[in-house]
Amino acid sequence: MPKDKSKTYQAKLRYSAMSARKIRPYANLVRGRYADVALEILSCYPSRGARLIESVIKSALANAQDRHATNTSDFEVLEIRIDGGPMTRRFRPKSRGASSIYLKRSSHITVVVG
């Protein structure tokens, strides 16, 4: 990580309607790579999780350009975190009038480029 904290830019996607467990393998693919390479890798995967991470990386690069970064092609994905978000409880009918709970999971995605 660079010593100068002002040269890092971040973007967050909060309350994504997908579980963190489904997104983390794609985060492991691009962690520590250059941002351009990471976007190329993610574009090859048809998963919705890859699309979510791709959009957050693009947002972090746009934040860098907005704050007058000179060359965004040299940026690396320094940190990428996929944290679990809040869970919504839903009920499904079962046999003999019973019901069971299932959880609709969400996640938070944080990307730091620099």
C-alpha positions as CSV (number, residue, x, y, z in Angstrom):
1,M,0.0,0.0,0.0
2,P,1.4,3.4,-0.8
3,K,2.7,5.5,2.0
4,D,0.8,8.5,0.9
5,K,-2.9,8.0,1.8
6,S,-4.1,10.8,-0.4
7,K,-3.2,8.8,-3.5
8,T,-5.7,6.1,-2.8
9,Y,-9.3,6.2,-4.0
10,Q,-12.1,4.1,-2.9
11,A,-15.7,3.1,-3.9
12,K,-18.3,1.2,-2.0
13,L,-21.4,-0.7,-3.0
14,R,-23.6,-1.3,0.0
15,Y,-26.6,-3.5,0.4
16,S,-25.9,-5.5,-2.7
17,A,-28.7,-8.1,-3.2
18,M,-26.2,-11.0,-3.5
19,S,-24.5,-13.1,-0.8
20,A,-20.9,-12.4,0.0
21,R,-20.1,-16.1,-0.4
22,K,-21.0,-15.9,-4.1
23,I,-18.9,-12.7,-4.8
24,R,-15.7,-13.5,-2.9
25,P,-14.2,-15.9,-5.5
26,Y,-14.2,-13.0,-8.1
27,A,-12.7,-10.7,-5.6
28,N,-9.8,-13.1,-5.0
29,L,-9.1,-13.2,-8.8
30,V,-8.4,-9.4,-9.0
31,R,-6.9,-8.6,-5.7
32,G,-3.5,-7.0,-6.1
33,R,-3.7,-6.7,-9.9
34,Y,-3.7,-3.5,-12.1
35,A,-7.2,-2.1,-12.5
36,D,-7.2,-2.5,-16.3
37,V,-6.2,-6.1,-16.0
38,A,-8.8,-6.7,-13.3
39,L,-11.5,-5.3,-15.5
40,E,-10.4,-7.5,-18.4
41,I,-10.5,-10.6,-16.2
42,L,-13.9,-9.8,-14.8
43,S,-15.4,-9.1,-18.2
44,C,-14.7,-12.8,-19.2
45,Y,-16.9,-14.2,-16.5
46,P,-20.7,-14.3,-17.0
47,S,-21.6,-14.1,-13.3
48,R,-23.5,-11.3,-11.7
49,G,-20.9,-11.1,-8.9
50,A,-18.3,-10.3,-11.5
51,R,-20.5,-7.5,-12.9
52,L,-20.9,-6.0,-9.4
53,I,-17.2,-6.0,-8.7
54,E,-16.5,-4.6,-12.1
55,S,-18.9,-1.7,-11.5
56,V,-17.3,-0.9,-8.2
57,I,-13.8,-0.9,-9.7
58,K,-15.0,1.4,-12.5
59,S,-16.5,3.7,-9.8
60,A,-13.2,3.9,-7.9
61,L,-11.3,4.8,-11.1
62,A,-14.0,7.5,-11.8
63,N,-13.5,8.8,-8.3
64,A,-9.7,9.1,-9.0
65,Q,-10.3,11.0,-12.3
66,D,-12.8,13.2,-10.6
67,R,-10.1,14.1,-8.0
68,H,-7.7,15.0,-10.7
69,A,-5.5,11.9,-10.7
70,T,-2.9,12.1,-13.5
71,N,-2.9,8.6,-14.9
72,T,-5.5,6.0,-13.9
73,S,-4.0,3.2,-16.0
74,D,-1.2,2.7,-13.4
75,F,-3.6,2.1,-10.6
76,E,-3.7,-1.3,-8.7
77,V,-6.5,-2.8,-6.8
78,L,-4.9,-2.4,-3.4
79,E,-7.8,-3.6,-1.3
80,I,-11.0,-5.4,-2.0
81,R,-13.4,-6.4,0.8
82,I,-16.6,-8.3,0.5
83,D,-18.4,-8.1,3.8
84,G,-21.8,-9.6,4.7
85,G,-24.7,-7.2,4.9
86,P,-28.0,-7.4,6.7
87,M,-30.2,-10.5,6.2
88,T,-33.9,-10.4,5.5
89,R,-35.9,-13.2,6.9
90,R,-38.5,-14.9,4.7
91,F,-40.8,-17.8,5.5
92,R,-41.6,-20.8,3.3
93,P,-44.5,-23.2,4.0
94,K,-43.6,-26.7,5.1
95,S,-45.6,-29.8,5.7
96,R,-48.4,-30.1,8.2
97,G,-48.9,-26.3,8.4
98,A,-45.4,-25.5,9.6
99,S,-43.1,-22.9,8.2
100,S,-39.4,-22.6,7.9
101,I,-37.2,-19.5,7.8
102,Y,-34.7,-18.8,5.0
103,L,-32.4,-15.8,4.8
104,K,-32.1,-13.4,1.9
105,R,-28.5,-12.3,2.3
106,S,-26.9,-9.1,1.2
107,S,-23.3,-7.8,1.0
108,H,-21.1,-4.7,1.0
109,I,-18.3,-4.4,-1.5
110,T,-15.4,-2.0,-0.9
111,V,-12.6,-1.4,-3.4
112,V,-9.5,0.7,-2.9
113,V,-7.3,1.6,-5.8
114,G,-4.0,3.5,-5.8
